[in-house]
């Protein structure tokens, strides 16, 4: 896990050790996870979303870049861990 700045809002956010894929299938997700040394966390036939986990943030980010534009995948992004609401 690592901290990052969200470019749209300037807010501090956390990145996890997984990547999210969109507009894909479980079969494509399994193949990509196997090819990249990741672990398939979930894959949805219903909405085409997938999460693949890796052993480190660096590996997840490198794989995210590597898989951009892969056939059978609409979009790829790192796992963003939502902040808890702040007390006023």
GINORVEN-V327860 format. One record per pair of residues at least 12 apart in sequence whose C-alpha atoms are under 6 Angstrom apart, sorted by the first residue. I is the first residue (numbers start at 1). J is the second residue. Records with the same first field share a line. If there is no record, write none. Layout:
I=J + J
This chain:
1=15 + 16
2=14 + 15
14=80 + 81
15=79 + 80 + 81
16=79
17=53 + 54 + 56 + 57 + 60
18=52 + 53 + 54 + 60 + 79
19=51 + 52 + 77 + 78 + 79
20=50 + 51 + 76 + 77
21=49 + 50 + 75 + 76
22=48 + 49 + 74 + 75
23=48 + 73 + 74
24=48 + 72 + 73
25=48
26=43
38=52 + 53 + 54
39=52 + 53
40=52
